[in-house]
């Protein structure tokens, strides 16, 4: 029978996306694992792989289509030996609720081995389903897949998490999954109507630029954060002279490979490392708030705000406190470049336990950033500049950088936030501590 290709969910929160490009045309033979299309979300462009084999009998949604709902029918595959014309006319609409799709996001690396089923066979699951199950401590073998040929998909794992019928068995060595947090109140990015605003300006004196998906998402999330997260702010000044001297020394010592230094540290790379080590030193601040419990993280995963056309994205440096400065520097350059090209994968910009937003390169002295849940903190970094300071009762000149820590006061109280930002300043002003 015909196999429906459905719009895939590229992340747990995705509701719709744009079908940017078909990489196969009608009549092409499809093999499992072939990249068949490119899907754009508000944050990135992802390649989509075919799960089933056959012939692409019909393209239902043309390339360039905007706001295609997850699990909407986008194409039809004729199974091996099936009449292509009959398959093209026999494909049906996607059932609800969302079952699987005949296409899945292409994994960044070869998929990990599937968990053994109770019968001793293999469990077939999409990469996204595997990742969500692993994070939740769910044994995939206990879930009945609703995807093609019994494949376990994201919807099946989410049903298991919410107690929707699939049995949950903790994986060996994994803690039982925490109860799901109650959803936050919906916050809509509201404002005056376009017609009302247009009346304030002369006709022809402006250009109307429609909001794209990224801008709508930024507006919704930040409005929700300011309405539901009680923000608390702490600002300190950090002297940078020792850090700048160490940075110069490290960069001069960088080995040369293919005519280029193996790394070139920036102040921002050292800020990322300092923030991660501060969270390790103050573990009670490395948390996320939920209605049922505080999630105390075992790793310091630092998101870094990167400006891209039309908005911003926050790629995450995982376990940054245990990475060398050179590793952080090279990883950040790679993530930033792919972020600007909108080629990041969801797992590269989702999650994280804190974030850093640096506007120092624009000459901004200080500012306060908005907490982006599930983070409980975000560090706003200003420009390093020479200022007059008093040392041992004498006037002197030092390079000083102002930083402001915004916290979710439900999770990080004032004294705890002060302890965290003090630890951060300690690493910035005594940077040798980041090398041991």
N, C-alpha and C positions, 0 to 999 in steps of 0.2 A: 504494500500500500504506500501511497505518497508520504514522504517525510517532510513535515513542516519545519522551516527555519524560522525561529522566533527571535525577536529583538532581545539580545542577552542583557542581563544585569551585570554590569562591570564592577559594581560595588554594592555593598549591602543597602545603601541608601539611594541608589539610582532609581529614578522613576521614568525617565525618558531620555532620549539622546538623538543625535543627528546621524543619519546614514550617509557618511561622507563619500564613500567610494565602494563600488563592487570590483573585486579583483578577479572575479570569474564572470563569464557571460553565459547566457542561456545556451544549453547544448554542451557545455564543457563537462568533462568527467571530473568528479570530485572524489578525492581520497580522504580518509580520516586523517586529520592533522593539517590538511591544506588550509592556508589562509585565504579566506573567501571574501572578506569585506573589512572596511575600516569604519569604526564607530567613534563619533565625537561626543564626549560628555562636556560638562561645563568646565572641566579642568584639564582634560587630556584627550589624545587620540589613541585608540587601541585597535590592534589587529584582532580579528575574530577567526577562530579555527572551526572547521567542520568536524563534527563528531561522527557522522554517518557517511557511507560511501554510496555513490550512484552518479546520476547526471543531473546538473542544474536544469530542471525542467521549466521553471518560471521565476522571474524576478517580479515580486509583487510590489515592493516599495523601491522606487527608483533612487539612484544616487543623488545626493543633495537634499533629500527629504529632511525636514526639520521636526524636532519634538515628536519623535516616534516613541510610543509608549512601550515600556518593557513588556515582553511577551506578545507584542503585536506580530502578526504574520508578515514576514518580509520576503520570503522566498519558499520555493518548493523543490525538493529533490525527488527524482524518480529512483526508486531502489533498483538494484542490479536485476536485469531481466524484465523490468517493468516497462510498459509502453510510455514513452515520454509525453506524448500528447494527452494521453488519458490521465497521467499524473498531474500535468499542468492544469487540467480542468477539474481534477478531483480533490485538490488540496482544500482543506477547510480552515476556518478561522481558528485562532488560538483559543483553547479552552481556558476557563477560569475556575478556581484561582490558579495563579501562575504555576504551570508545571515546568518542565525543563524546556530548553531550547535545543535545536539541533546544531547550534553553534556555541562555542565557548570562547572566552578571552584567551589569547595565546599566552602561555606562561612565560615568565622571564627566563626560566631555566627548566631543564627536564623535570617533569613532575615527580614527586617523591613516590615511593612504592605504596600501593594501596594497602589498606589494612586487610588482614585475612578475615574472611567471613567465617561464621560459625561452622559452616559445612566444610571449611578448609579451602574454598575457592577464593577468587579475588573479588574485591569490591570496586566497582567502577564508579568514579565520582569526578565531577568537574573540579578544576584547580581551585575555584572560589569556594566550593563546598568543602574541599579538604582543609583549606585554610581556616574557614569559620569553625569547622568541627574541631580542629586542633586547638584553636584559641579557647573554645568552650569546653574542652575535655570530653568530647562526645565520640564514642566508638562508631565509626561509619558502618561497621558490620551489623549494627543494631537498627539501621534505618532502611526502610523499604523505599527504593528509588522510584520516582515517578517519571523520570526522563526516558529518552529513547533507550530501548533494550534494558530497562531497569536501572539506568544511570542515576546516581544520587546527585541532586542539584541543590543549589542554595536554598530554594523554597523548602526542600525536605529537611535540611538541617535547621532552618529557622523554625519549622513546625516542631522539631524535636526539642529545641531550646524552650519553646513556649508550652510544651506539654501537649502538642496537638496530635498525639497518637504514636509517634515513633519512640521507642524505648531508648533511654539515655543510659549508657554504661560508661563510667569514667575510664579513660585510657590508663594503662599501667603507669603509675607514678604521677598522675595528674590529679589536681585537686578538683573537687566537684564544682561545677560551674556556679557562679554567683547568680542569685535571682536577678532577672531582668529588671532594670530600673524603669519606673513609671515614666512614660513619655512626658517631656516638658510641654507646658501649654503652647499651643501653636501661636507663633508670632508672625504676622504678615507685614511685609515691608510696605506700609501704607504711606500716603502722602496726598497732596492736592492733585486734583484731576488735571490731565494735560490741557483740556479745554479751558479750565479756570486760569492756569498759568499763562497760556498763550495770549489770553486777553490783556495781560499786563505789558505785552511787547508789541511793537509795530509789526504788521505782517511783512514777511520778507527779511526781517532783521535777525533771524536765527535759522539754524539748521536742526531738524528733528532727527536724532539718532536713536533708533529703537534699542531697548535693553536686550543684550544677549543673555544666554543662559548663565554665564559666569557672573555677570553683574547682578542678575536677579538673585543668585545664590549668595553672593557676598552681602547684599542688602538684607536678605532674610536672616542669615546666620548672625550678622552683627547686631541687627535690631533685636533679635531674640536674646542674644547675650546681654545687651544693655538693659533689657527689660526683666530678665530672669536671674542674672548673676549679680550679686552685690559686690561691686568692685571696691578695692582698697588699694591705695597707691603709696609707694615708698621710693624716695629718691636719694641717691648718694653720689658723691664725686669720687672718681678713681684716678689716681696718678698713673700715667702711662709710661714714664721714662724708662723704667726697668724693663717693661714688656717690649717697648720699641727697640731697645738695645739687644735684648735676647732674640727678638724676631730677626733683626739684621744679621746677627751672628749665625743663626740657624740657616737662613737663606744663603749666606755666603758659603756655608759648608755643604750645601746640597750637591750631591753627585750629578754629573752631566751624563745624559743618555740621549743618543741620536742628536747631539748638538743642543739639547735643551736641558735645563735643570730638572731634576726628578720631581721637584715640588717648589712652590713659592708661597710661603705663608702670608696670609693677610691678618690684620687685626681682628677681623670678624671670625676667622678660624680659631683664634685664641679665645675670643669671647665665647664661642660655642663650647670649647673644651672647658673653660672656667665655669660656665653655667652647669654643665653636666657634672663636674666634680663637686660643685657646691650642692647639687641635689644629692649626690652620694654622701656628702658630709652631713647633710640635714635631711635624712630620709623621710621624716614626717611631712616634708613639703613636696615630696615626689608622689603626688596623689591625684586621684580624680574623684569628684563628687558624684554619687548617685543617691537616689531617694532611699535606697535600702541599706547601703553600706558605703564606706570609703574604700576605694581601690588603691592599695598601697603598692606602687610599682617596684619591681626588682631591678629594672634597668632605667637609665636616664636617656631617653630618646628625645633629642632636641629638634624641633621643627624650626626651619629658618625661612622667614618671609622673603619671597622672590617676586619682584615686580615683572609682570608680563603684559603684553598688549591687552588692554581691556580689563585688567584687574591684577590679582596676585594669587600666588599659590605657595604652599608651605611644605616643601620636601623635608623629609625627616632623616637626620643622622642617627642611626640606631646605636644604642649602647655607647654613646659618645665618650663617656668617662674612661672607657677601657681602650679607646683608639688613640694612636699617636697623632700628633698635630699634623704630620705630613699626610697621613691617611685621611683625616678629616678634611684637609685642604683639597686633596685630589678628588675625594668623594663629593665635596660640595661643588667643585667646578663642574663635574660631570652632571650632577643633579640640576644645577642652575641652567646649564646649556640645554638639557633635555626639557626642562620646565618651559623655557622660552620657546622651544619648538613644539610644545604641547605633546611630548612623547613620554611623559612619566606614566608609570603604571599605578593603579590605585593604592597598592601596598606601599608605594614610595612616598605618598603624601598624606595618607590617612593615619590616624592615631597620633603617637607621640605623647610625651608626658609634660612637655613645656614648649615654649617657643621663644625665638629671638627675632626682634624687628629692628634693623639697623638703618637709620636715616642719616648717619654721620657723614656719608659721602656727599650729601646734598647741603652740608653746612648747618644742619638742624642742631641746635644746642641741646635741647631736651624736649621730650614729649611723653605722653602716656598712651600705651596701646590698649586695645580691647581684648580681653580674655576670649579665647576661642575654645569652647568645650569640645572634647573632654579634658582639655588642659585646665589646671587650676592656677597657672601662672603664665605670664609672658613678660619678657624683659625688653624694654625700649632703650635703644642705644643711641646716644647723641655723638656729636663730632668731638674728636680730640683736639684741643686748642691750648695754646700757651696762656696761662693765667698767673696772676700774682697770688702767691700762697705764703703763709707764715710757717717757718720751720725753726724750732728752737728759739722762738722769740724774734727771729730775723725775717725780713721780707726776702722772698726768693721767687724765681720763675719756674713753673713746672708745666708739663703737658697734662691736661686734666680732661677727663671724659665724664659727662653726667649720664647716669643710667636710672631708669625708673622701672620698678617692679610693680606690675599690676597683678593682684591676686583675687581669686574667688574666695571671699571672706567666709563662706560656708566651710571651706576646706583648709584654708591657710589663714590663721589669725594674724593680727598685727605683730605680735612678738615673734611668731614663727617666721613670718615674712621677713622681719628685720634680721633674724638669724641667718636666713638664706641669702639675703643680699649682702650681708656682712661677709659671709663665706665667699661669695663671688668676688667681692672687692679684695679679699685677702689673696685669692689666686691671681687676680689682675696685677696687684701691686707687688706680689712676690711670685713671679711667673715660673721660677725654677721648680716650684711645687707641682707644676703641671707635667714635668718631665720624669717624675719618679713614680 
